[in-house]
Amino acid sequence: MKIKEKQQFPLTIKRLGINGEGVGYFKRQVVFVPGALPGEEVVVEAVKVHPKFAEGRVKKVRKRSEHRTKPPCPVYEQCGGCQLQHLSYEQQLVEKRDILIQALERHTKFNLEKLEVKPMIGMVEPWYYRNKSQFQLGFRDGKIISGLYSLNSHKLVDIPECIVQHPSTNKVTNEVKQILSDFNVPIYNERTKKGIVKTIVTRVGVTTGEIQVVLVTVGKELPRKDMIVSEIQKRLPEVKSAAQNINPKATSLIFGNETIHLYGTESIVERLDKFSYELSARAFFQLNPTQTVKLYNEVREAAALTGHEKLVDAYCGVGTIGMWLSDGTREIRGMDVVREGIENARKNSRKFGMPNAVYEVGTAEEWLPKWKGEGWKPDVVVVDPPRTGCEQSFLNTILKVKPKKFIYVSCNPSTLAKDLKTLSKSYEVEYIQPVDMFPQTAHVESVAKLVLKNK
């Protein structure tokens, strides 16, 4: 018998789902329940029924998890930016590793008793860790608000202080918001399509203290631009780089293709270990510097370089991973489709005296066959793709080029599992090491080590 909408029923929560919701089974039908935790017995009301699953909400908790905790954020339940503040941090690490295992169970036929999925590497202090905020702007009750959209809605939640954001990003966003208010700058309204400024993006170099601010606007016009710039310089001397990005499209992507430099340097500097990186406005960089060091050390350990290998850093961004591994390589080649990122990578590699590094604009599918045709083949390929995973054409290219080792840095267990299944035609998955890059959320980052099979 199918579950009906508004039906209430008891449910025992078995696991966490990929979005951090509780997962249980009622009459063999899977039910996803936000806010419920593994081990809890709850009474659920079905709010949406789909052909293969149902979504429910908790009406009553009959048996609480011993790991349930009070969320410290006042807008936690409205915001949707975090999903796990109601679960103790130690248990978050356990359940997030299980999210990775579930993805492997769902999408592969690997023997999970033999495949080593290591315990997740967590943080000592799992708050105030994000070095970049992208807060949408709105207008409510006569004042400008900034924050994130509530889950599955277009309701903007005002977040004056986000407790997973670095304190500097909170301070700067609030001050810039005040400057826009002081000068009566029109805020973009998604419904009416009127107004100008859509988003404030703030990024901090955690070790250098340098801050970058980007105002995302719907067009080139920015009223009282010179006055805004002057006030930011006066009130926020720590802001070393300011830009305007133009994004006329109604899309979930924050940035458009055109960026106008307003003042200061075009990039800010961040240091990780002995390396420093130039970060322009649109360049990708990991959001949690503390855990990035741990993540990249795991990549270095998986690559196990001897100094003789030729390495490809695919989807390379500003070249962070390749530089981290540069001591152990004979030659590095990287590629990315974002031109500004490649320019940063070239500048970064010159600064570190890396004559063995080459960075090109474009895709790995384009460059790897070209290099192979010229007689150059990598021994190791490292990839850190977006959440959508690797393009099928890229995976096909890897299966043709056949580097001895393939190190996959993933931010999405589902796409990782699907891609590993494809690569397993020629590669053995030696182990997977999850790293908690985003405490309080259901996001799972992993490093998978693949080794070419002997045929």
N, C-alpha and C positions, 0 to 999 in steps of 0.2 A: 504494500500500500504506500503510495507516494505521500511525502510531506506536503501539507497545504500551507499557504500563507496565513500568518497570524496564529497558526497552531502552536500550542505550548507543549513541551515535553522535557523529560529529564535527559541529561547528557553527561557522560564522563569524558573529560578532555584527555586525549592520548598524547598529542604532540603539539608543537608550534608549527604553523604554516609559514610559507616563504615571506608573507607580509607581516608576520608576528602575531597572527590571530590564532586562537585555540582551535584545534581540530578534533572532532569527535564523530561517532557513527550512531545514527538512529535508524533501526530497521535496515541496516546495510547501506544506508545513504550517508555520504560524507557531509558534515555540517561545519562551516567556518564561523567562529564566534570571536569577534574582536574583544580584547580585554580579558578573555578567559585563559587560564594557565594549565599546563599539563598536571594531571593528578587531581584536578578540581572536579567536584560534582555540582552541576548547575542546572537550573531550570531555564530553558531557552524558548524564545518566541521566534518563529520563522518570519523573516522580513522580506526575503526574496527567494524564490524557488526556481532553480535552473534545471535543465534536463539531467545533468550529471551530479549536481550538488545543490546545497541550500546554504543561505547566509542567515545567521541568527543573531539575536542580541540577548544578553544576560538579563533575566528577570529577577533571579535570586541565586545566590551562591549557598549551596547546602553544605559543601565541604571545601574550605579554603586551602590553597597551597601553602605549605610552610615557607615558601620562597616569595610569597606575595609581599610587596612593600608599598608604602605610601609615596606616590610620585611627588617630587619636590617642586615641579614646574606648575604654576597656577593655571596655565592654559593647555596643559598636557592633553586633556581629552578633546579639546576643540581643534588643536593645531594639526595633528597628523604628521608633523615632522619627525617625532620620535614615536616608537611603538611599544617600547619595553621598559619604560621607567617604573612600571608597577611590578617588575621582577627584579630580585636582588642581582647585583652585578655578577657574582660568582656563578649563579645559575644561568644568567644570560649566555655565558661562555659555553656552558654545557648544551643548552638548547640550540644555540646557533650552529654548533658543530653538527647537531642532529639535523638541522635544516639542510646542510650540505649532504649528509648521508641520504636523506629522503630524496634529494634531486638525483643522486646516483642510482638509487633504487628505481626511481620512476623512469629514467631516460637511458639507462645502460643495463647490460647483463653482466657487469663485472662481479667477480666473486668478492664480496665486501668483507669476508672473513680473512681473505689474503691481502686485499688492498689496504695499505696503511693510511688511515686518516688520523693525523696526529691531534693531540689536544690543542684547543685554540689558545693563541698567545694574546693575553689581555693587557689592559692598562693598569698602572698603579693608581692613577687619578683619572677616572673616566668622565670628567666634566670639563667644560670650557676648552675643548680641544680643537674645534674647527677654525681654520685660518681664513675662511672665506664665507661671507654671507651674501645671499642674493634675495633681498627683501622687496617684494612687490609693494607698490604704493597705492593708497586709496584715500578717499575723503569721507569722513563720517563725523556727524555732529559738529560741523564747522571747523574740523581740524584734520591735518594730514596724519594718516596712520601708515605703519609699515609692518610687514610680516609675511606669513605664508597662507596659502589657501587651505581651508579645512579639507579633510580627506573626501574625495569624490564630490567636491562642490566648488562653487565659485564665490564662497563666502570668505572674505579676507579676515584672518585673525590678527589683531594688533599684538605685536610682541616687542615691548620696550626693552626687555632683557631676555635673551635666549641663553639658557644655562649650559648648552653644549657649544655655543659660539665663544671664541676668544673674546675677553672683555673689551679689547681695543675695537673690534668690529662693531660691538654693541654701541660703544661710545660714539664712534665716528658716524655710524648710520643715524643715530638720534640727532647728532649735531647738524648733519647735512639736511636731514628732514626739517629741522628748525629753520635753517637758512632758506630753504625753498618756501617755507611758510611765511617767513619774514618778508620775502620779496613777491608773495602772491603768485608764485609760478603755478600754472594750471597742471593739475595731476590728471593723467590719462584715465578715462572711464571706459572700461572694457565693454559695457553695455551700450553706451551712447556713441562710442568711438570718438569722443571729444577729449581735449586735454593734450598734454605734451609729455611729461615725464612718467615713465612706466615703473622703473626699477632702480634701486640703489644697490650697486655691487661693491662690497668692501673686502679687500684682501690685505692681510698683515704678514710681513716676514717675521715670524715668531722670534727668531734669534737676533734679527737686526733691528726690529722695532719699526721698520719702514712700512708705510701704509699706502695703498693704492685705492682710489675711488673712481668708479665709473658710473655716470648717469646714463641710463638707457632711455632714449627718447623715441617717439614715434616718427619724427622727421628731423631735418637738420636744424629747425628753429629751436632755440633755447633762449627765451626772454631773459634779459638782464644777465646775460652770460658773464660779462666782465665783472659785474658786482658779485655774482655767486662765487666766481673764482677767487676774487679778492677776499671775500669773507671766509672761505674755506682756508686760505693761506693764513689769515689772521687768527681764526679760532682754533685751527687744527694744524699747528706747525709740523706735527709728525706725519702728515700726508705729504709724501714725496712725489707722488705721481697722480695726476687727475686726467680723466678722459671722458669723452661723450661717445656713446655707441648708438648707432641708428638702427632700430628694428621696427619697420612699419608693419610687419606681418603679425597676424593673430595666431600665434603658435606657442607651444610649451617651451620652445627654445628661448633662452634669455637674450642672447646676443644676435645682432644682425651682422652683415658682412663689412660694414663701414665703421671705422673708429677714428674719431678726431681727437688729437692730442690737445689738452687744455693748458697744462703747465707742469713744470717739474720734469723729472726724467720719464722716458717712455716705459721703463720697466722698474720694478723694485727688486731687491736682492733678498734671497733666503739662503741660509746656510744649513746644511745637513752634514754632520760629522766634519770632514775636512773639505767638503765641496760647497761652493756657493753657486747659486743659480739666478740668472736674469729671468724675471717673469713679466712679460708684457700682458696687457689687459685680457686678451683672449687665449693666452697660452694655458694648456692644461698643467696642473700640478696637484699632487695629492693633498687632500684636505686636512690630514692629521699628521703633522711633521714628526711627532714623537713615535707614532707607530710606523711611519714610513721608513724610518731607520731600521726598525725590526723587520719590516717587510722586505726591504732591499737586501738586508743581510741574509735573509732566507733565500732570496733569489741567487745571491752569490754562493751560498752553500750548495744549492741545487745544481748550479752551473759547474761547480768544482773545476775552475779553470787552472791551467798550468802555465800560462804565458805564451802558449803556441797557437791558441785557437783563433779562428776568424769568427766574429760574432755579429749577428744582425739584431738590432733593437727595433722591432716593428711597432707601429703606432707609437713612435718614440716621444712625442710631445717635445719638451725642451731638452731631452736627452738625459734625463735623470738616471734611468736604470743603466744605460750604456756606460755613463761616466762612473757609476758606482762599481762597475765591473772592469773598468779600463786597465787596472793594474795587472789583471790576469790574462789580457788578450794580446794577440799580435796585431789585430786590426778590427775596428768597429765600423759598421755601416748601419745607418738608421734612416727611417723614412716616416713621414706623416703628411696628411693632406692639408694641415693648417700651416700656411706659409710663415706666419709670425713665430710659431713654435719652432720651425726649422731654423729661422734666423737666430732665435735665442740659442738653439742647440749648437749652431756653428760658433756663435760668440762664446758660449760657455766652454766649448772644447778648445778653442784658441787660448782662452784665459788659463786653462789648465795645462797648456803645452801638450796637447794630444794630437801629434801629427798623423797618428794612425786612425783618426776618426773622420768619416765622410757622412754628411747628412743631406738627404734629397727630399724635395717636395713631391708627393705622390703616394701611391699605394705599394704595398709589398708585392701584390699580384703583378704589378707593372715592373718593379725593379728586380725582384729575385730571378725571374726567367732571363731578363736582360743580362744581369751579371753572370748567370750560369752560362749563357751564350758566349760571354767574353772569357770564360774559363775560370770564373771566381765563384766558389761555393762555400757557404758558411758551415762551420762545425757545430755551432750552437745558435739557435734562434730563441730570443726572448720576446714574448708578446704580452701587452697589457691593453686589451681592447676595451671599447665601451660596453655598457650593460647588455647590448644586443649580441655580444660575443663576436667571434670571427666570421668574416664573410666566407661563404662556401668556396668561393674562388680562391681565397687565401689558403684555406685548408687544403684544397686540391693542389695548390702550388707547393705547399710544404710536403705533401705526399709524393710529389714529383722530385723536388730538390733533395729531400731526405737528409736534413742535418742530423748529426749523431745524437744531439740532445735538443729537446724542445721544452722550454720553461714557460708555463702558461700562468700569468698573473690575472686572476679573475675577480670581478666584483659582483658576479651573478651566478649562483650555484646551478641554476637551470641551464643557462647557455653554456657554462663550463661542462656540465655533464653531457650535453648533446655534442659539443665539439670534441670531447674526449672519446666519445663513442666512434665518431668519424675517424679520428686520428689513430684509434686502436687497431685499425687495419695494418698499420706499419709500426706502431709504437706500443711499448709496454709502459703503463702508468706505474712508476716506482712508488710514489707516495704523494699525498696532498697535505699541505700544512696551512690550516686556516689561521688568519690573523685578524683580530678585532680592530678594524680601522674606524668603526662608527658605533661606539658604545651607546646604549639606550635605544638603538634602532635594530631592525631585523636584518640589516645589510650584512652580508658575509663576504669577506675578501679571502682569497686563497692563493697559494703557490703550488702548482702541480708540476712534478718532475716527470718528464717522459723520455724514454731512451729507445733508440731505434732497435727493432728486433733483429736478431741474427737469422738470416734466411739461408 
